[in-house]
């Protein structure tokens, strides 16, 4: 996984510029939703479990049920007026039991009424050589012990969103640089996870 920023650049500032330069209102709406979720998950703190969110176009939901406007934050209704592609975020509870994030995603299936999905998960990142060594360890407990023994490991929180229409946006925060100003963001920081999210649409 790589950050789409040059040395010395502020990832948050450059990421904001990239969002504004996307052009597509739909992609901008997804990027905004992912960054809103990133901030939300940061407030929950580290060592949090995986969280999954359905993304629904706010304007579509309001058309189906105008009374929803009374329940939504006024800012969400205003955002939907400014950008019809603006997304409503709905956290999913009672997730099916799973041993890994990948296993969890294979159990999810979203109907056409859901426009997108986002997930927040914490990962351990290692240098390429150490990643290969870890992947070769079949026993899950031994692999975890190996990961925790590495002094060069980096703990990160990734928030990735994908839409049914194929757009994706990712945000990555390192525990060692736990600041909003140091959150890296872009469409392709975690491509494998974005593709796994797309596979959950039916």
ZASE-797948 format. One record per residue (C-alpha): x, y, z. Coordinates in steps of 0.1 Angstrom, whole numbers. Layout:
BEGIN
R     X     Y     Z
R     X     Y     Z
...
This chain:
BEGIN
R     X     Y     Z
R     0     0     0
R    14    34   -10
R     5    70    -2
R    -3    91   -32
R    16   121   -19
R    51   134   -25
R    77   137     3
R    71   168    24
R    35   172    12
R     6   172    37
R   -15   142    28
R   -47   158    40
R   -43   190    20
R   -33   172   -12
R   -61   147    -7
R   -86   175    -4
R   -73   190   -36
R   -77   157   -54
R  -113   153   -42
R  -122   187   -55
R  -105   179   -88
R  -124   147   -93
R  -150   165  -114
R  -177   137  -110
R  -202   148   -84
R  -208   111   -76
R  -171   105   -69
R  -168   136   -49
R  -198   125   -28
R  -181    91   -21
R  -149   108   -12
R  -167   131    12
R  -185   102    28
R  -153    82    33
R  -135   112    49
R  -165   118    72
R  -163    81    82
R  -126    84    88
R  -131   112   112
R  -159    93   129
R  -138    62   134
R  -109    83   146
R  -131    95   175
R  -138    59   184
R  -101    53   190
R   -77    25   181
R   -82   -12   186
R  -118   -10   174
R  -135   -39   156
R  -143   -38   119
R  -172   -16   110
R  -194   -18    79
R  -216     9    65
R  -242    10    37
R  -242    41    15
R  -275    53     2
R  -280    84   -20
R  -297   109     2
R  -318   125   -25
R  -332    91   -35
R  -341    82     1
R  -358   116     5
R  -379   111   -26
R  -390    77   -13
R  -398    91    21
R  -399   129    25
R  -405   126    62
R  -369   114    65
R  -358   150    63
R  -371   155    99
R  -347   127   111
R  -316   137    92
R  -290   162   102
R  -299   195    85
R  -264   195    70
R  -271   162    53
R  -303   176    37
R  -284   207    26
R  -256   186    11
R  -282   166    -9
R  -296   198   -23
R  -261   210   -34
R  -250   176   -47
R  -278   151   -57
R  -252   123   -54
R  -246   130   -17
R  -246    99     4
R  -263    89    36
R  -242    66    58
R  -259    37    77
R  -238    16   101
R  -246   -21   100
R  -251   -39   133
R  -251   -76   141
R  -225   -85   115
R  -221  -122   108
R  -193  -140   127
R  -161  -142   107
R  -124  -149   113
R  -111  -123    89
R  -123   -92    71
R  -121  -111    38
R  -143  -138    53
R  -168  -112    65
R  -171   -96    31
R  -178  -129    13
R  -209  -131    35
R  -223   -97    26
R  -247   -90    -3
R  -262   -56   -10
R  -295   -51   -28
R  -300   -25   -56
R  -315    -1   -30
R  -279     3   -16
R  -257    25   -37
R  -224    18   -20
R  -206     3     9
R  -177    13    32
R  -156    -5    57
R  -132     6    84
R  -106   -19    96
R   -72   -18   113
R   -43   -35    97
R    -6   -41   103
R    17   -31    75
R    52   -46    71
R    81   -42    47
R    76   -64    16
R   100   -91    27
R    84   -94    62
R    49   -94    45
R    60  -125    25
R    73  -142    56
R    41  -136    75
R    20  -149    46
R    40  -181    46
R    29  -188    83
R    -2  -209    81
R   -11  -210   118
R   -31  -179   126
R   -18  -176   162
R    18  -180   151
R    12  -154   123
R    -2  -129   148
R    27  -135   172
R    52  -129   143
R    34   -96   133
R    35   -83   169
R    72   -92   172
R    82   -70   143
R    95   -36   155
R    92   -23   120
R    55   -29   118
R    31     0   112
R    -5    -1   125
R   -29    17   102
R   -67    23   100
R   -81    21    66
R  -115    34    56
R  -125    23    21
R  -157    30     2
R  -170    17   -32
R  -200    25   -52
R  -221     2   -74
R  -211    24  -103
R  -174    14   -96
R  -160    46   -80
R  -138    40   -49
R  -121    62   -23
R   -97    53     5
R   -84    70    36
R   -54    57    56
R   -43    69    90
R   -11    55   107
R   -11    51   144
R    23    66   146
R    10    97   129
R   -24    99   145
R   -34   133   132
R   -62   144   108
R   -35   164    89
R   -16   132    82
R   -45   111    67
R   -36    99    32
R   -65    96     8
R   -71    87   -28
R   -90    64   -51
R   -65    36   -52
R   -46    33   -19
R   -62    -1   -10
R   -73   -15   -44
R   -77   -51   -32
R  -102   -41    -5
R  -121   -18   -29
R  -125   -47   -53
R  -137   -69   -25
R  -163   -43   -16
R  -175   -42   -52
R  -180   -79   -52
R  -206   -76   -25
R  -231   -59   -48
R  -259   -80   -62
